[in-house]
């Protein structure tokens, strides 16, 4: 049973893994260290005196040695470890409580913490942490311990705060650019992040120099990311040149991603030429960037790669990208794949591509695949997972591409579906059609279909 469960979820998730990975990277990049320091209610140096256990979690009672923004008044402060809400209880008696995350304090240690006003009032959670402030939880060490007052990270916070408080944007940018030349790789990296937050075109030349020459791969990665937010012909040329010489995989990955952010169509031939020589993650980045460029000249190369690359995730991405174009070659390939592919996940790639590009001419070809019967097994199984892997994209595409009468008639086949998840999704789609401008006869027809669904 456990094996079946694993395969079920693995099948449903693998085709989305690449997009999730990209979204996580984008999310981290969207909030710079500079933004956090600027937006924190206060930044404190504290020494933890004791740990207090209270209902739904523990808190650090700490002596305040220094307040950077001087918002906190008094000698002590009470901080939760970092809380998240989750439901608990018996049967339907669910209660929302708070639990600690793995970010903790130890008695006797000194820390620098970024804090903000508690958001418990926003969530209105009666069982949440009762502290007035909460620790900002972010991957880049917004809580860290130290022993020396000359810790360079404290100096860096002071520098960034000074820049953040500068009212003149030009002076602020010039100050951050001067930090890029620091001997500390951490300072260089954070200066880049601050400039990314400001999205200053003036930073382009400095970012290019760092990408070409900096000894630290993390700094080069941040510089490549920063260039993705800027737009100039010199940036595209620099990214392409660095892609040919860069050795670190993580930096190559981001260079390719930034070319996609800029939508640099000129990069497509080089990226496709590098594909077969690159490692798995970098291939993912190439396919994602190619997809974002919107350049139909890549179709022959993508078809060639589809035929020689046996990786499931890569083939799915290629098929979806090809289907998103609507040239004669792309439509012929996609139609043939939809009709002949033995694997449902390849059919779903075509369906997703057509749906995402609002290809209404593909509706009839898509709708024919509702003839595939639902798996009769009530338990998790490979067959059921494969059916769902096709059915859910199919339902989304029918809703997006069809007219109300088309949707109603096409989805009738699922009235006898044994899979409750598929039935529920179908009911939601049908109910949406009932509030649209449809005929009385069609309205009654949908009502009858919903009754049929409800009887299962």
C-alpha distance (Angstrom), angle and dihedral (degrees) to the residues before:
residue distance angle dihedral
X1 . . .
X2 3.81 . .
X3 3.80 89.6 .
X4 3.79 90.9 52.1
X5 3.78 90.8 48.2
X6 3.80 91.0 51.7
X7 3.80 93.8 49.7
X8 3.80 91.2 46.1
X9 3.78 94.6 56.3
X10 3.79 93.7 36.6
X11 3.79 90.1 57.2
X12 3.80 94.3 47.8
X13 3.81 93.6 46.8
X14 3.78 106.8 38.9
X15 3.81 96.2 77.0
X16 3.82 90.0 53.7
X17 3.82 96.2 44.8
X18 3.77 95.5 92.5
X19 3.80 94.5 49.2
X20 3.80 91.3 47.3
X21 3.81 90.2 50.5
X22 3.81 90.3 52.0
X23 3.79 92.6 46.4
X24 3.81 91.7 52.3
X25 3.80 91.4 51.9
X26 3.81 90.2 48.7
X27 3.80 91.7 48.2
X28 3.81 93.1 53.0
X29 3.78 91.3 47.1
X30 3.79 92.6 49.7
X31 3.83 93.1 68.6
X32 3.79 113.5 49.3
X33 3.79 126.8 -161.6
X34 3.79 86.4 -113.4
X35 3.83 90.3 56.9
X36 3.78 92.0 50.3
X37 3.80 93.4 50.2
X38 3.80 90.6 46.0
X39 3.79 92.5 47.7
X40 3.81 100.1 41.5
X41 3.80 116.2 111.4
X42 3.79 87.0 -135.5
X43 3.79 142.1 -21.3
X44 3.78 114.4 -134.8
X45 3.76 140.3 -167.5
X46 3.79 104.8 -149.3
X47 3.79 139.5 172.9
X48 3.79 114.5 -147.9
X49 3.81 112.0 -126.4
X50 3.80 100.1 178.4
X51 3.79 145.0 -18.7
X52 3.79 115.7 -116.4
X53 3.76 119.1 -155.3
X54 3.81 113.7 -146.8
X55 3.81 135.4 163.1
X56 3.81 112.3 -64.4
X57 3.79 95.9 10.5
X58 3.79 148.9 -16.3
X59 3.79 133.1 -84.1
X60 3.78 135.6 -154.1
X61 3.81 114.9 -125.9
X62 3.79 103.5 -154.0
X63 3.79 139.0 179.8
X64 3.80 111.1 -123.9
X65 3.80 109.7 -130.2
X66 3.79 96.4 172.5
X67 3.79 139.9 4.8
X68 3.80 112.9 -157.0
X69 3.79 95.6 -165.0
X70 3.80 93.1 29.9
X71 3.78 92.6 -132.5
X72 3.80 93.8 123.7
X73 3.78 112.8 75.6
X74 3.79 121.5 -169.7
X75 3.75 137.3 45.1
X76 3.80 100.6 -86.1
X77 3.78 142.4 36.5
X78 3.79 136.2 -167.1
X79 3.82 115.8 -136.0
X80 3.81 130.8 -178.7
X81 3.76 115.4 -132.5
X82 3.86 89.5 -118.3
X83 3.76 118.2 -66.8
X84 3.75 137.0 -144.6
X85 3.82 128.2 -175.9
X86 3.76 123.7 -122.1
X87 3.84 133.7 165.5
X88 3.77 123.7 -111.3
X89 3.80 136.4 166.1
X90 3.78 141.8 93.1
X91 3.78 124.1 -61.1
X92 3.81 108.5 -40.3
X93 3.80 95.4 -14.0
X94 3.79 95.9 99.6
X95 3.80 118.8 173.7
X96 3.79 123.9 -170.1
X97 3.80 111.7 -132.8
X98 3.80 137.0 165.4
X99 3.78 128.2 -111.2
X100 3.79 131.6 -172.7
X101 3.77 121.5 -105.9
X102 3.84 121.6 -144.1
X103 3.80 95.4 -85.4
X104 3.77 107.4 104.0
X105 3.79 145.7 166.9
X106 3.79 128.0 -135.5
X107 3.79 126.0 -145.9
X108 3.80 113.7 -102.9
X109 3.81 96.1 19.0
X110 3.79 126.1 115.4
X111 3.79 121.1 -131.8
X112 3.76 143.0 -178.5
X113 3.80 109.6 -138.6
X114 3.79 134.4 -179.6
X115 3.79 110.5 -142.6
X116 3.77 138.9 -179.8
X117 3.76 136.4 -172.3
X118 3.78 111.1 -71.7
X119 3.79 114.7 -96.0
X120 3.81 94.0 -155.1
X121 3.80 90.8 109.7
X122 3.80 89.2 56.6
X123 3.79 92.8 53.7
X124 3.83 90.8 39.7
X125 3.78 90.5 -145.4
X126 3.84 109.2 164.5
X127 3.80 90.5 -162.4
X128 3.80 96.5 48.6
X129 3.79 128.0 113.1
X130 3.80 110.4 -66.2
X131 3.78 95.5 -150.1
X132 3.79 118.5 120.7
X133 3.83 92.6 -132.5
X134 3.80 135.6 37.5
X135 3.80 131.5 -154.9
X136 3.80 114.7 -110.1
X137 3.79 107.1 -119.0
X138 3.81 112.5 -148.7
X139 3.82 133.1 143.8
X140 3.79 94.7 -114.8
X141 3.81 102.4 77.6
X142 3.77 99.9 -90.5
X143 3.79 84.1 163.3
X144 3.79 118.8 44.7
X145 3.78 138.4 151.5
X146 3.80 124.3 -126.8
X147 3.79 139.6 174.1
X148 3.79 103.8 -162.9
X149 3.80 122.8 68.9
X150 3.80 87.3 -147.2
X151 3.80 91.6 63.1
X152 3.84 105.2 147.0
X153 3.78 90.6 -134.4
X154 3.79 90.5 65.4
X155 3.78 90.4 50.5
X156 3.79 89.0 49.3
X157 3.81 91.8 52.8
X158 3.80 89.5 51.9
X159 3.80 90.7 50.2
X160 3.79 94.0 48.5
X161 3.80 92.1 46.1
X162 3.77 90.1 52.2
X163 3.81 90.2 52.4
X164 3.80 91.9 45.6
X165 3.81 91.4 53.4
X166 3.80 92.7 51.3
X167 3.81 109.0 111.0
X168 3.80 96.4 -159.6
X169 3.85 108.2 79.3
X170 3.81 92.1 -156.6
X171 3.80 92.5 53.8
X172 3.81 89.9 45.7
X173 3.81 92.4 52.7
X174 3.81 93.3 45.1
X175 3.80 90.1 50.8
X176 3.79 92.0 51.5
X177 3.79 91.2 47.1
X178 3.80 88.8 55.7
X179 3.82 89.1 55.2
X180 3.81 89.7 58.3
X181 3.81 88.2 74.4
X182 3.82 93.2 57.0
X183 3.81 119.1 128.5
X184 3.80 88.1 -130.6
X185 3.80 113.1 88.2
X186 3.82 89.0 -156.0
X187 3.81 90.7 56.4
X188 3.80 91.5 47.2
X189 3.78 91.0 49.8
X190 3.79 94.3 49.0
X191 3.81 92.2 46.5
X192 3.80 88.0 55.0
X193 3.80 90.9 49.9
X194 3.80 90.8 50.4
X195 3.81 91.0 50.7
X196 3.81 90.1 48.0
X197 3.79 87.5 54.5
X198 3.82 89.3 53.8
X199 3.85 92.2 42.5
X200 3.78 91.8 -146.5
X201 3.81 116.5 179.6
X202 3.80 86.0 -153.1
X203 3.81 88.4 72.6
X204 3.82 94.5 62.3
X205 3.79 96.9 91.5
X206 3.80 92.3 47.3
X207 3.82 92.2 48.1
X208 3.80 91.1 50.5
X209 3.81 91.0 51.1
X210 3.81 91.4 50.3
X211 3.80 92.9 47.3
X212 3.79 90.4 52.3
X213 3.79 100.7 40.6
X214 3.81 115.6 16.1
X215 3.79 114.7 116.1
X216 3.81 95.1 -145.6
X217 3.82 118.2 80.5
X218 3.82 92.6 -152.5
X219 3.79 90.5 56.7
X220 3.81 91.0 47.5
X221 3.81 89.3 49.2
X222 3.82 91.4 53.1
X223 3.82 91.0 46.3
X224 3.81 90.5 52.3
X225 3.79 90.0 49.0
X226 3.79 91.4 49.5
X227 3.79 91.3 53.0
X228 3.79 89.2 56.6
X229 3.80 89.5 66.4
X230 3.81 93.5 52.5
X231 3.80 130.1 69.7
X232 3.80 127.6 -144.4
X233 3.81 135.7 117.6
X234 3.82 89.9 -116.4
X235 3.81 90.0 59.2
X236 3.80 93.9 55.4
X237 3.81 91.4 47.8
X238 3.81 91.5 48.3
X239 3.81 92.7 48.9
X240 3.80 91.8 50.4
X241 3.82 91.9 48.0
X242 3.81 92.5 48.5
X243 3.80 91.4 47.2
X244 3.80 88.7 62.8
X245 3.82 94.6 51.6
X246 3.82 104.8 30.4
X247 3.82 113.8 108.7
X248 3.82 102.4 -174.9
X249 3.80 111.3 92.4
X250 3.80 94.4 -148.5
X251 3.82 91.1 54.3
X252 3.82 92.4 47.0
X253 3.79 87.9 50.9
X254 3.81 91.4 54.6
X255 3.81 94.7 43.4
X256 3.80 88.3 56.8
X257 3.80 90.8 45.7
X258 3.81 91.2 51.5
X259 3.79 91.0 51.5
X260 3.79 85.8 56.7
X261 3.80 92.2 48.3
X262 3.80 89.4 53.8
X263 3.84 90.2 43.2
X264 3.78 90.4 -131.2
X265 3.82 102.0 -177.1
X266 3.79 89.6 -178.3
X267 3.82 87.3 70.4
X268 3.81 95.6 61.8
X269 3.86 99.1 88.8
X270 3.81 93.2 48.8
X271 3.81 93.2 46.4
X272 3.79 93.0 50.3
X273 3.80 90.2 46.2
X274 3.81 90.8 54.0
X275 3.81 95.3 45.4
X276 3.80 100.1 93.0
X277 3.83 92.6 47.1
X278 3.80 96.5 49.7
X279 3.80 131.4 91.9
X280 3.79 123.0 -106.2
X281 3.83 99.5 -93.1
X282 3.79 92.7 45.0
X283 3.81 89.4 51.0
X284 3.80 87.3 55.2
X285 3.80 90.0 53.3
X286 3.81 91.4 49.2
X287 3.80 92.3 52.3
X288 3.80 92.6 46.9
X289 3.80 91.5 49.6
X290 3.81 93.1 46.1
X291 3.80 88.4 52.0
X292 3.81 91.7 53.0
X293 3.82 95.4 49.3
X294 3.80 96.2 70.5
X295 3.80 91.8 -147.2
X296 3.80 112.1 148.1
X297 3.83 92.5 -165.8
X298 3.83 87.5 80.5
X299 3.82 93.1 67.1
X300 3.85 98.1 93.8
X301 3.81 91.1 48.7
X302 3.82 92.4 47.2
X303 3.81 91.3 50.3
X304 3.81 89.3 50.6
X305 3.82 91.7 50.2
X306 3.81 90.8 46.0
X307 3.80 89.8 57.9
X308 3.82 95.7 49.8
X309 3.83 103.0 34.2
X310 3.80 110.7 79.8
X311 3.81 96.7 -174.4
X312 3.81 109.5 120.5
X313 3.79 96.9 -143.8
X314 3.79 93.7 47.1
X315 3.81 93.1 47.8
X316 3.79 91.0 49.4
X317 3.81 91.1 51.3
X318 3.82 92.4 47.5
X319 3.80 93.1 48.4
X320 3.80 92.0 49.0
X321 3.81 92.3 48.6
X322 3.81 93.3 48.1
X323 3.81 90.5 49.0
X324 3.80 90.5 52.8
X325 3.82 89.1 66.2
X326 3.77 120.6 72.6
X327 3.75 106.5 -154.0
X328 3.80 118.8 129.2
X329 3.82 91.4 -103.4
X330 3.81 93.4 48.2
X331 3.81 93.8 47.7
X332 3.81 93.0 47.6
X333 3.80 92.0 49.7
X334 3.81 93.6 45.3
X335 3.81 94.4 46.6
X336 3.80 91.6 48.9
X337 3.81 91.4 48.2
X338 3.79 92.2 49.0
X339 3.80 90.8 51.2
X340 3.80 100.5 41.0
X341 3.82 108.9 27.2
X342 3.79 110.1 114.9
X343 3.79 92.7 -156.3
X344 3.78 117.7 75.2
X345 3.80 92.5 -148.0
X346 3.82 88.9 65.1
X347 3.79 91.1 50.7
X348 3.80 88.5 49.9
X349 3.83 89.6 52.4
X350 3.80 90.0 59.6
X351 3.81 91.3 44.5
X352 3.81 91.6 50.9
X353 3.81 90.8 47.9
X354 3.78 93.2 51.6
X355 3.79 93.2 42.8
X356 3.81 93.8 48.4
X357 3.80 91.2 51.5
X358 3.83 92.8 43.5
X359 3.79 92.8 -121.2
X360 3.81 98.8 176.4
X361 3.80 92.2 176.8
X362 3.78 87.2 69.1
X363 3.81 94.1 59.6
X364 3.81 97.4 97.2
X365 3.80 91.9 46.8
X366 3.79 90.8 50.6
X367 3.80 95.6 44.2
X368 3.82 91.8 57.1
X369 3.79 89.4 70.1
X370 3.80 92.4 66.6
X371 3.82 82.6 83.2
X372 3.80 88.3 79.8
X373 3.82 104.9 104.4
X374 3.80 121.3 -126.3
X375 3.79 116.1 -105.4
X376 3.80 109.0 -95.5
X377 3.80 95.3 -150.4
X378 3.81 110.2 105.8
X379 3.81 91.7 -155.9
X380 3.78 129.7 74.1
X381 3.75 109.7 -82.8
X382 3.77 141.0 155.6
X383 3.80 90.3 -107.1
X384 3.79 92.3 52.9
X385 3.80 92.0 46.8
X386 3.79 91.0 51.2
X387 3.82 91.6 49.4
X388 3.81 91.0 50.4
X389 3.80 90.1 46.4
X390 3.81 87.9 61.9
X391 3.81 100.6 31.2
X392 3.79 99.1 56.7
X393 3.84 95.8 51.3
X394 3.80 87.2 42.5
X395 3.80 93.2 54.6
X396 3.80 92.3 46.4
X397 3.81 91.2 49.7
X398 3.80 94.0 48.1
X399 3.81 90.3 50.9
X400 3.79 92.8 48.5
X401 3.80 100.3 41.5
X402 3.81 103.7 33.0
X403 3.79 134.8 79.3
X404 3.84 117.2 -120.5
X405 3.82 93.6 -98.4
X406 3.82 90.9 47.3
X407 3.79 91.5 49.8
X408 3.79 93.5 49.1
X409 3.80 95.6 48.5
X410 3.81 94.0 42.0
X411 3.79 95.8 51.1
X412 3.81 95.7 50.7
X413 3.78 88.9 94.0
X414 3.80 90.8 69.0
X415 3.81 94.0 60.2
X416 3.80 87.7 93.4
X417 3.81 96.6 40.4
X418 3.80 112.0 134.3
X419 3.81 92.8 -153.9
X420 3.84 108.5 93.1
X421 3.81 92.8 -159.5
X422 3.81 91.5 57.7
X423 3.81 91.5 44.1
X424 3.82 92.3 50.2
X425 3.78 92.9 50.3
X426 3.80 90.7 48.4
X427 3.81 92.1 50.8
X428 3.80 91.1 51.9
X429 3.80 90.4 51.9
X430 3.80 93.3 47.6
X431 3.79 92.8 48.6
X432 3.80 89.6 55.5
X433 3.81 89.2 57.0
X434 3.81 91.1 55.1
X435 3.82 92.8 67.6
X436 3.80 93.0 50.3
X437 3.79 127.6 90.0
X438 3.79 98.5 -82.5
X439 3.80 133.9 141.7
X440 3.80 122.6 -87.6
X441 3.80 89.4 -116.9
X442 3.79 92.0 54.0
X443 3.80 90.8 46.9
X444 3.80 90.4 55.2
X445 3.79 90.5 45.6
X446 3.80 91.6 55.1
X447 3.83 90.5 47.4
X448 3.80 89.5 55.6
X449 3.80 91.3 48.5
X450 3.81 91.4 51.8
X451 3.80 90.1 50.9
X452 3.79 88.2 53.2
X453 3.79 90.9 51.2
X454 3.80 91.5 48.1
X455 3.79 91.9 55.0
X456 3.82 92.2 64.7
